Amino acid sequence: MTGDAAVAPSAAPSLAPSAGASAGPVTRTPAVHPDSGELVRAAGAGSVRAVARLLSRIEAGGDAARSVSAALAGRQREARIVGLTGAPGVGKSTVTSALVRHARRAGRRVAVLAVDPSSPFSGGALLGDRVRMAEHATDRDVYIRSLSSRGRLGGLSAATPAAVDALAALGFDLVLVETVGVGQNEVDVLSLADTVLLVLAPGMGDEIQAAKAGILEIADVLLVNKADHEHAAATVRELTGMLALGRSGRQRPGEWRVPVQRSVATRGDGIDEVAAVLDRHHAHLVTSGELEERRRRRIAAAVRAAVSDRFAAELDRRPPGAADGLDDVHLLADRWWAGLAGGAQDGG
Ligand SMILES: Nc1nc2c(ncn2[C@@H]2O[C@H](COP(=O)(O)OP(=O)(O)OP(=O)(O)O)[C@@H](O)[C@H]2O)c(=O)[nH]1
C-alpha cells in the first residue's frame, strides 16, 4: 500500500485530516439515530421510512452522506435509470405516474426522484407532482421524493448521483428521475440516466424550438403527450422531420433511432407503448455495450461529485485567506490519490 490508513481508499473516500473536522455545518446526525448500516438493513426489509432517512442523509451531505455510501458499498445495482424531462405543464407527472402504474403491474419496485437543479429550493415546480402521484402513496414498493439541495455544498449536482445510486443499491428495479427543461444543469442530471425520455405537448412551438438545441444530444425517446389535442399529429410530424434532418448521413448500422411516441397520459393511452420502447432502448443499450459505458459514466460522476464535495468542505473549514490551508488541501489530494492508486494496484 502506498497510502496510510487515514487516506486509504474505500467505498467512501475519506480525506478527513483530523479530529474535529468531521462535522460540517449541514451534517446533523445525532448519536441516538440508527447508523446507516442499520437503516440499509431496514430499507432492504421494505421500510420506506428507512429509505427516506437514508436519502435525507445523502441530501445533508458531509459525513452523513458518506456513511450511507459506505453502508451501501458492494451491493448489487440492477436498477434501470430513466430520466424524464420536459417543459412545465406538458404532463411529466401524469406520464411518470402512468409509467409507475405500468411498472407496478409488472411487479417492479419503483422510485421517483423529482429534481429541479435550477432552483436552490426544494423540488420547485415539481412539488405539485405529489398530488398526481397520490395514487401510489400507500404502495410500499413505490418511493417518491423531491430532492433539494438545502444549502448543501455542491447542491444537487453532488446529491443526485448519490441518491440515484443509493436507490439502485436499495433494490429498486426502476428509478425515474424527473426534471424540468433542458438547461445545462438538467442535462447534467439526465446524463445519469440509462434512457432519457423527453416529454412534449402539441402546439408548444416555442418549447419545441427551444428544445431543439438539446434534443438530439440528450433524448433517447420523444413523447408527444396530450395527443388528444388537435395539433398532436402536426407536432409528431414536425419532430419526426427534425430528427430525420438531424441524422441525415450520420446513421450507422445498429445505431439507435430516436422514436416519436404519443400518449394521453390522463387516460393511460399510449403508456404501454412507451414502456415497450423504453424496454427496447434498454435492450439496445445492452447489445451495443452502451449500458456499461453509461453506468461507468454514472459511477465517475458520483465519484467526482463526492470528491469535489469533500474538497469544498475542506476549503470551507479553512480560515479565509489562509494560503497554508490551500497547501494542505493539495497535500491531502496527493495523499488521497496515492492511496487510491496504491489500492488499485493492490487489487483493492
Ligand atoms: N388533455 C390532456 N391533459 C393532460 C394530459 N396529460 C396531462 N394532462 C394535464 O395537464 C396538466 C399538467 O400535467 P402535469 O402532469 O402536472 O404536467 P407537468 O409537466 O408535470 O407539469 P409541472 O409539474 O408544472 O412541471 C394537468 O392538468 C394534467 O391533468 C393529456 O394527455 N391530455
Ligand as a Chemical Component Dictionary entry (heavy atoms), coordinates in Angstrom:
data_LIG
# 
_chem_comp.id                   LIG 
_chem_comp.type                 NON-POLYMER 
_chem_comp.pdbx_formal_charge   0 
_chem_comp.three_letter_code    LIG 
# 
loop_
_chem_comp_atom.comp_id 
_chem_comp_atom.atom_id 
_chem_comp_atom.alt_atom_id 
_chem_comp_atom.type_symbol 
_chem_comp_atom.charge 
_chem_comp_atom.model_Cartn_x 
_chem_comp_atom.model_Cartn_y 
_chem_comp_atom.model_Cartn_z 
_chem_comp_atom.pdbx_ordinal 
LIG N1  N1  N 0 -55.821 16.773 -22.164 1  
LIG C1  C1  C 0 -54.791 16.227 -21.546 2  
LIG N2  N2  N 0 -54.360 16.750 -20.386 3  
LIG C2  C2  C 0 -53.294 16.186 -19.795 4  
LIG C3  C3  C 0 -52.649 15.041 -20.336 5  
LIG N3  N3  N 0 -51.620 14.710 -19.507 6  
LIG C4  C4  C 0 -51.617 15.605 -18.508 7  
LIG N4  N4  N 0 -52.635 16.484 -18.664 8  
LIG C5  C5  C 0 -52.988 17.603 -17.769 9  
LIG O1  O1  O 0 -52.013 18.627 -17.919 10 
LIG C6  C6  C 0 -51.827 19.311 -16.682 11 
LIG C7  C7  C 0 -50.333 19.303 -16.332 12 
LIG O2  O2  O 0 -49.963 17.959 -16.062 13 
LIG P1  P1  P 0 -48.692 17.608 -15.164 14 
LIG O3  O3  O 0 -48.543 16.144 -15.197 15 
LIG O4  O4  O 0 -48.740 18.299 -13.870 16 
LIG O5  O5  O 0 -47.547 18.310 -16.028 17 
LIG P2  P2  P 0 -46.025 18.563 -15.624 18 
LIG O6  O6  O 0 -45.286 18.588 -16.892 19 
LIG O7  O7  O 0 -45.599 17.614 -14.579 20 
LIG O8  O8  O 0 -46.126 19.999 -15.051 21 
LIG P3  P3  P 0 -45.169 20.699 -13.960 22 
LIG O9  O9  O 0 -45.421 19.940 -12.671 23 
LIG O10 O10 O 0 -45.682 22.103 -13.928 24 
LIG O11 O11 O 0 -43.764 20.583 -14.465 25 
LIG C8  C8  C 0 -52.701 18.594 -15.657 26 
LIG O12 O12 O 0 -53.886 19.320 -15.518 27 
LIG C9  C9  C 0 -52.950 17.228 -16.299 28 
LIG O13 O13 O 0 -54.180 16.669 -15.886 29 
LIG C10 C10 C 0 -53.150 14.514 -21.564 30 
LIG O14 O14 O 0 -52.632 13.538 -22.119 31 
LIG N5  N5  N 0 -54.214 15.151 -22.120 32 
# 
loop_
_chem_comp_bond.comp_id 
_chem_comp_bond.atom_id_1 
_chem_comp_bond.atom_id_2 
_chem_comp_bond.value_order 
_chem_comp_bond.pdbx_ordinal 
LIG N1  C1  SING 1  
LIG C1  N2  DOUB 2  
LIG C1  N5  SING 3  
LIG N2  C2  SING 4  
LIG C2  C3  DOUB 5  
LIG C2  N4  SING 6  
LIG C3  N3  SING 7  
LIG C3  C10 SING 8  
LIG N3  C4  DOUB 9  
LIG C4  N4  SING 10 
LIG N4  C5  SING 11 
LIG C5  O1  SING 12 
LIG C5  C9  SING 13 
LIG O1  C6  SING 14 
LIG C6  C7  SING 15 
LIG C6  C8  SING 16 
LIG C7  O2  SING 17 
LIG O2  P1  SING 18 
LIG P1  O3  DOUB 19 
LIG P1  O4  SING 20 
LIG P1  O5  SING 21 
LIG O5  P2  SING 22 
LIG P2  O6  DOUB 23 
LIG P2  O7  SING 24 
LIG P2  O8  SING 25 
LIG O8  P3  SING 26 
LIG P3  O9  DOUB 27 
LIG P3  O10 SING 28 
LIG P3  O11 SING 29 
LIG C8  O12 SING 30 
LIG C8  C9  SING 31 
LIG C9  O13 SING 32 
LIG C10 O14 DOUB 33 
LIG C10 N5  SING 34 
# 
